[in-house]
Amino acid sequence: MMHDGYSGWMLGGMWIFTLLFWILVIASVVCLVNWLRRRNTRESALDLLKKRYARGEIDQEAFERMKKDVEAGSE
């Protein structure tokens, strides 16, 4: 068979597209797994309470009162 001169370049360059395809597939799977893991993690009530206190939404007195309620509810 005779080659027209382009087949060597075409076949030689195809590995780049194959490599890019697999990189895209692997990156997509990694992103999906990370998204699912983050979506399924839930913060405890105490963690949320600590964040509210740190942001200044509640004062120390309210924090302590709510903390006792949360700890009593988890027993």
DOVEXTOR-815592 format. One line per field, with one value per residue: chain; residue in three letters; x negated, y negated, z of N, C-alpha, C in turn; residue number from 1. Coordinates in pm, whole numbers, plus 50000, padded with zeros to 5 digits. Atoms other than C-alpha are relative to their C-alpha. Layout:
residues N
unit	[A | ...]
code	[ala | ...]
neast	[X | ...]
nnorth	[Y | ...]
nup	[Z | ...]
caeast	[X | ...]
canorth	[Y | ...]
caup	[Z | ...]
ceast	[X | ...]
cnorth	[Y | ...]
cup	[Z | ...]
pos	[NUM | ...]
***
This chain:
residues 75
unit	[A | A | A | A | A | A | A | A | A | A | A | A | A | A | A | A | A | A | A | A | A | A | A | A | A | A | A | A | A | A | A | A | A | A | A | A | A | A | A | A | A | A | A | A | A | A | A | A | A | A | A | A | A | A | A | A | A | A | A | A | A | A | A | A | A | A | A | A | A | A | A | A | A | A | A]
code	[met | met | his | asp | gly | tyr | ser | gly | trp | met | leu | gly | gly | met | trp | ile | phe | thr | leu | leu | phe | trp | ile | leu | val | ile | ala | ser | val | val | cys | leu | val | asn | trp | leu | arg | arg | arg | asn | thr | arg | glu | ser | ala | leu | asp | leu | leu | lys | lys | arg | tyr | ala | arg | gly | glu | ile | asp | gln | glu | ala | phe | glu | arg | met | lys | lys | asp | val | glu | ala | gly | ser | glu]
neast	[49917 | 50075 | 49954 | 50008 | 50085 | 49929 | 49958 | 50097 | 49975 | 49868 | 50008 | 50091 | 49936 | 49878 | 50022 | 49974 | 49856 | 49968 | 50048 | 49910 | 49872 | 50009 | 50018 | 49868 | 49918 | 50049 | 49970 | 49856 | 49970 | 50051 | 49910 | 49873 | 50020 | 50015 | 49871 | 49913 | 50050 | 49967 | 49856 | 49952 | 50050 | 49909 | 50057 | 49921 | 49936 | 50100 | 50086 | 49926 | 49991 | 50133 | 50017 | 49917 | 50067 | 50122 | 49960 | 49943 | 49855 | 49947 | 50099 | 50051 | 49892 | 49912 | 50077 | 50006 | 49866 | 49969 | 50092 | 49945 | 49883 | 50047 | 50064 | 49896 | 49922 | 50076 | 50019]
nnorth	[50119 | 50125 | 50103 | 50133 | 50085 | 50052 | 49893 | 49989 | 50109 | 49981 | 49892 | 50043 | 50102 | 49950 | 49965 | 50121 | 50007 | 49890 | 50042 | 50105 | 49937 | 49929 | 50100 | 50057 | 49899 | 49985 | 50125 | 50002 | 49906 | 50059 | 50111 | 49943 | 49939 | 50109 | 50066 | 49911 | 49992 | 50126 | 50011 | 49908 | 50032 | 50090 | 50059 | 49977 | 50120 | 50074 | 50069 | 50115 | 50096 | 50063 | 50093 | 50118 | 50076 | 50058 | 50110 | 50106 | 50000 | 49980 | 50035 | 49887 | 49949 | 49921 | 49883 | 49902 | 49947 | 49912 | 49887 | 49907 | 49937 | 49906 | 49886 | 49925 | 49931 | 49892 | 49890]
nup	[50000 | 50005 | 49907 | 50060 | 49921 | 49884 | 49908 | 49892 | 49905 | 49940 | 49903 | 49895 | 49919 | 49937 | 49860 | 49921 | 49976 | 49909 | 49868 | 49953 | 49968 | 49872 | 49895 | 49978 | 49932 | 49862 | 49929 | 49977 | 49893 | 49876 | 49963 | 49958 | 49868 | 49904 | 49985 | 49923 | 49862 | 49934 | 49988 | 49898 | 49866 | 49930 | 49879 | 49879 | 49947 | 49923 | 50097 | 50051 | 49889 | 49987 | 50111 | 49973 | 49894 | 50057 | 50087 | 49919 | 50011 | 49864 | 49898 | 49924 | 49915 | 50087 | 50044 | 49891 | 49979 | 50114 | 49994 | 49903 | 50063 | 50102 | 49932 | 49929 | 50101 | 50061 | 49904]
caeast	[50000 | 49883 | 49905 | 49966 | 49733 | 50002 | 50079 | 49756 | 49828 | 50192 | 50117 | 49831 | 50047 | 50345 | 50183 | 50218 | 50597 | 50614 | 50408 | 50625 | 50938 | 50819 | 50701 | 51048 | 51217 | 50997 | 51039 | 51417 | 51427 | 51211 | 51434 | 51748 | 51612 | 51506 | 51845 | 52030 | 51807 | 51857 | 52229 | 52265 | 52067 | 52291 | 52190 | 52296 | 52520 | 52230 | 52011 | 52280 | 52321 | 51945 | 51948 | 52235 | 52047 | 51727 | 51912 | 52059 | 52419 | 52470 | 52303 | 52122 | 52424 | 52647 | 52369 | 52331 | 52708 | 52748 | 52443 | 52599 | 52920 | 52731 | 52524 | 52836 | 53016 | 52735 | 52736]
canorth	[50000 | 49653 | 49375 | 49017 | 48880 | 48777 | 49115 | 49124 | 48786 | 48871 | 49197 | 49044 | 48759 | 48971 | 49071 | 48710 | 48721 | 49059 | 48924 | 48612 | 48827 | 49043 | 48742 | 48592 | 48918 | 48954 | 48587 | 48620 | 48925 | 48752 | 48442 | 48656 | 48851 | 48530 | 48371 | 48675 | 48692 | 48323 | 48349 | 48638 | 48486 | 48321 | 48087 | 48161 | 47921 | 47828 | 47744 | 47517 | 47354 | 47290 | 47128 | 46899 | 46797 | 46736 | 46514 | 46313 | 46410 | 46515 | 46404 | 46627 | 46659 | 46779 | 47009 | 47177 | 47216 | 47367 | 47587 | 47738 | 47802 | 47969 | 48186 | 48284 | 48379 | 48606 | 48820]
caup	[50000 | 49930 | 50183 | 50089 | 50356 | 50605 | 50757 | 50958 | 51115 | 51174 | 51347 | 51540 | 51662 | 51762 | 52090 | 52206 | 52165 | 52337 | 52627 | 52654 | 52650 | 52940 | 53138 | 53095 | 53203 | 53514 | 53610 | 53574 | 53799 | 54063 | 54057 | 54085 | 54383 | 54560 | 54497 | 54631 | 54938 | 55019 | 54962 | 55206 | 55492 | 55744 | 56019 | 56371 | 56557 | 56783 | 56482 | 56343 | 56683 | 56706 | 56363 | 56459 | 56773 | 56577 | 56328 | 56615 | 56544 | 56908 | 57229 | 57479 | 57705 | 57421 | 57298 | 57637 | 57677 | 57327 | 57377 | 57689 | 57496 | 57211 | 57447 | 57646 | 57324 | 57206 | 57520]
ceast	[49913 | 50062 | 49981 | 49917 | 50067 | 50032 | 49901 | 50021 | 50132 | 49995 | 49910 | 50063 | 50125 | 49981 | 50028 | 50149 | 50045 | 49959 | 50091 | 50136 | 49994 | 49974 | 50135 | 50091 | 49958 | 50032 | 50150 | 50039 | 49953 | 50091 | 50134 | 49990 | 49986 | 50132 | 50095 | 49957 | 50035 | 50149 | 50053 | 49946 | 50092 | 49933 | 50090 | 50061 | 49901 | 49904 | 50068 | 50011 | 49867 | 49976 | 50082 | 49937 | 49877 | 50033 | 50063 | 50152 | 50066 | 49890 | 49963 | 50110 | 50096 | 49929 | 49999 | 50137 | 50037 | 49912 | 50050 | 50121 | 49959 | 49941 | 50103 | 50083 | 49927 | 49980 | 50108]
cnorth	[49876 | 49901 | 49864 | 49902 | 49946 | 50107 | 50017 | 49893 | 50020 | 50108 | 49962 | 49897 | 50047 | 50033 | 49881 | 49991 | 50112 | 49964 | 49893 | 50056 | 50067 | 49905 | 49937 | 50098 | 50012 | 49875 | 49991 | 50092 | 49944 | 49888 | 50053 | 50061 | 49892 | 49930 | 50086 | 50008 | 49872 | 49987 | 50085 | 49971 | 49898 | 49950 | 50030 | 49868 | 49915 | 49924 | 49875 | 49890 | 49926 | 49899 | 49874 | 49912 | 49929 | 49881 | 49884 | 49993 | 50018 | 49963 | 50124 | 50062 | 50089 | 50126 | 50108 | 50066 | 50100 | 50123 | 50105 | 50073 | 50105 | 50124 | 50084 | 50080 | 50118 | 50118 | 50103]
cup	[50000 | 50098 | 49937 | 50082 | 50126 | 50103 | 50115 | 50105 | 50071 | 50106 | 50116 | 50092 | 50072 | 50148 | 50091 | 50034 | 50095 | 50142 | 50060 | 50039 | 50136 | 50116 | 50035 | 50075 | 50147 | 50082 | 50032 | 50114 | 50135 | 50047 | 50050 | 50140 | 50107 | 50027 | 50085 | 50146 | 50077 | 50023 | 50115 | 50140 | 50062 | 50126 | 50118 | 50047 | 50079 | 49908 | 49945 | 50106 | 50019 | 49888 | 50021 | 50106 | 49945 | 49909 | 50077 | 49993 | 50137 | 50099 | 50082 | 50086 | 49920 | 49952 | 50108 | 50023 | 49889 | 50001 | 50099 | 49944 | 49899 | 50065 | 50075 | 49899 | 49937 | 50093 | 49988]
pos	[1 | 2 | 3 | 4 | 5 | 6 | 7 | 8 | 9 | 10 | 11 | 12 | 13 | 14 | 15 | 16 | 17 | 18 | 19 | 20 | 21 | 22 | 23 | 24 | 25 | 26 | 27 | 28 | 29 | 30 | 31 | 32 | 33 | 34 | 35 | 36 | 37 | 38 | 39 | 40 | 41 | 42 | 43 | 44 | 45 | 46 | 47 | 48 | 49 | 50 | 51 | 52 | 53 | 54 | 55 | 56 | 57 | 58 | 59 | 60 | 61 | 62 | 63 | 64 | 65 | 66 | 67 | 68 | 69 | 70 | 71 | 72 | 73 | 74 | 75]
***
